[in-house]
Amino acid sequence: MTAAAFERIYSIIKKLRSPEGCPWDREQTPRSLRSALIEESYECIEAINEDDAEHIKEELGDVFLVVTMLTYMFEEDGVFSAASVFESLAEKLIRRHPHVFGGAHVKDSDEVLVNWARIKIEEEGRAPKDSVLDDIPQALPPLERSFKLQKKAAKAGFDWPSLEGVFAKINEEFDEVRAELEKPSSPALEGELGDLLFSIVNLCRYLNVDPSVALQRTNTKFIERFRFVEKSMRGRGIPMTNENLAVMDQYWNEAKQCHSPEVLS
């Protein structure tokens, strides 16, 4: 059933890319679909955060669409086939899980990751890079890349011994930002703000919180509360201006009480 469903999707994509297909689909290239891959992935993450099964199913379908179309593009050009992608993936999964498909034994997930890294080097001929940070893709969005860079560094032993050190670093970076604000048109302000953001991301990592997920949660919270303020201000015929900030702040506090604390706390 699954194989038949995939074959149907694949045949549809082949039709869309054919001379008798869709002009827009024919014009697409792997480069033009890069942003779509990122966007669909984020929309899928949002659906997972909402825990909405139907929405998740729809968004997973969109991710599969982009990935499958990308695969077919390379097959069209004779670079590699869809079958070779699946075969390579299957072989890698078996090779990197000797505790499942072989005679190896592991005591926990940490040891699984150690074996995974060792297999990449020893059995697959992947030479160690100059830095453990070289594995982090440069194309990642800055927030995600900061998070992954810090996780890699921490695994190498470069980490704070306690939470107090993390907070102390945040306070240090905050003070440096304040100091730059005392200077007229400080060229260093952007860098200091970056350092402050980086230290906040590090706090998230230290507390095992994904900063992207946390920020998305706050974005949703802000949107819901701001919409409540807009609706309330329109209901009273009061314009959304800085002069009416006190009224808007009152409605903002009402929004905090009215909406579910589980979602908007």
N, C-alpha and C positions, 0 to 999 in steps of 0.2 A: 504493500500500500504506500509506504513512504517513498520507495524507489519510483513507483508510477507517478506519484505526485510531483517529485522532483523532475522527472522526465517531461512532464507536461509543462512545468515552468520553463525548463530549458528550451523546449521546442517553441514556446511563445516568444522567448527572448531572441531566438534565432530568426523567427519570423519578423519581429520588430526591427532587427538589424539588417534584414534582407532588402533588396531593391524594391520589393513590393510592400515593405513595412512602413514604419513611421519616420518621417524626415528628422524629427528631433532625436529619436533614438539612434539613427544612423550617424548623426553629427557628433555624438558623444565620443570621448576618448578617455583613457584611464586618468589623464590629468584633469579633464573637466569634471570627472566624478569624484575627485578627492573631497571636495567640500560636502557633497551629498553623503559620502560615507561617514564623515564626521557628524553631520547634522542628524542623520538617521540613527546613529549610535547614541547620541545624546537624547533623542526623543524616546528611544527604547529604554534608556536609563530612567528617564522621567516616568515612563509607564510602570517600570518596576518599583520605583519609589512610591507610586500611587497604589500599588498592589491591586491593579485592575487587570484581571486576567484577559478580558477581551481586548483591552488596549495594548497589553503586552503582546498578544498574539498578532495584532495588526502591525505593531512596530517591528517585531521580529521578522515579519514578512517583508517589510520595507528594507531591513538590513540585508536579508537574504537576496532580495532583488538586486541591490547595488553590488553585492559581492558576486552574485552569479553573472551579472552583466559584465563586470570587470573580468571575470574568468573567461567568459566567452570571447571577449575582445582579444585576449592574448591567444586564444585558440584560433580565432579567425586569422591572426597574423602568423600562425605557425610557430609561435614561441613555446607554448606548452599547451597541453589539453586539460580539460576539466578532470578527466580520469587520472592524469598524472598528479594533479594537485591532491586528489583524495588518496591516491596510493602513497605519495610522499608523507602525507599527514598520518596515515595509518601506520606506516613503518616507523615514523618518529615516535608516535605514541607507544607502540610496542617496545621500541628500543629504550625509551626513557622511563618505562615502568617495569623494570626487571623483577620487582617485588610482586607484580601481578601476573606477568606473562613469562617469568623465568624463575630461577631458584633463589633469587636474592631475598633478604629479609630486612625490614626496617622497623624501628620501634615507634616512630611518630612522623608527623608531616614535615618537621624540620629536617629530618634525615632524608626524606623524599627529595626535598629541595637541594640538599647537598649532593645527592646522587645525580640529580638532574644536571646540575652545573658541571659535575665531574664528567658525565657522559658527553656533554657538549664538547669538552676539551679532548678527552682521551679517545672516545670511540668515533666521534664525528670529525675529528681533525680540525677543530676550531681552536686556533691558537689564542692564548690569553691576550687581552688587549692591554694597552699601556695603563689604563685605569679601570677600576670597577665601574666608574661612572660612564664609561664609553658605551655601555649597553643601553643607556637611556636614550630613546629616540629624540633627536633635536626637533622633530616636527610636532611633538606634543605641545598642547597649549601650556603656557607658562605655569599656571597653577598646578596642573597635573605633573609637569616636569619637575617642579620644585619638590613636590611630595615624593616622587620616585627617587630623585637625587639624594634626598635626605635619608630615605629608607635604605638605599644602597650604602651610603656612608656609615649609617648606624650598624648595618650588618658587618661592616669592616672594623667595628670597634670605635668609630668616631661618633660618640654619643655622650649626652649629659648623664652623669651618674645618678641624678635625682631631678624631680620636677622643679625644685627650687632653682636650679641652674637655668632651666628653660624660661621660667618667669623672669629671672634676673636679666637674661639676654633680651627679652621683650622690653623690659623697662629701660635697658641701656639704649636700645634702638629708638624707643619712643623719645627719650631725652635728646638724642642726636637729631631727630626730626625737629623737635621744639627749638633746638639751638640754631638750626638752619633757617627757621622761620624768622629769627631775629635779624638775619642778614638780608639786605635788599637784593632781590632777584638772584638768589643763591643757585649756582649751577649744580650744586651737590644735592639739592633737595630731592630730585627724582631718585637718585641712588639711595639716599637714606630712607625714603619711603619704600623702595624695593627691599631694603634690608629689614624693615619693620614687617612687611608682608611675609618675607621669607621666614622670619622668626615665629610669626603666627602659624604659618603652615607647619613649622617644626613642632609647635605645641600640639597641633592636631595629630601629627604622626606619633608623638610621644604618648598621646591618650588613645591611640588606635581609632581615630576618627578620620574618615576620608574628607579632606577639605572641600573637594568639589561637591560631594553629597551634602555636606553641612551648608555650604554657600547656596546651593540650589534650594534647600529647605528654607533658608532665610529669604531668598528671592521670592518664593511662593508666599511666604508670610507677609512680606512687604507689599506685594501686589494685592493680596486680599484686604489688607488693612487700608491701603491707599484708595482702593475702589470704594470701600465703606465711607471714607472721608469725602471722596468726590460726590457720592450719592447723597450723603447727608447735607453737604454744602449746597448742592443743587436744590434739595428739598426745601431749604430755607431761603433760597435765592441769594445766597452770599457768595461773592466771587472768590475764586482761589487765588488770593494775592498775599504777599508778605505781610500786609497790614492786618490781615485776618488770621495770622499764624496761631494766635492764642485759641481761636475757635477750632481751627483745624487740629490743633494739638488735643483739644478736648475730645473731638470725635475719634482721634487716633487712640486715645486711652479707652474710649468706649469700645472700639473695635477689638482691643486686646481682651476685653471682658466678654464680648459677644461671641467670638469665634472659638472653635474647639482648641483648648490648650495643648492637646496632643499634636495638632498640626501647626499651630501658630504660637506656641509658647516661646 
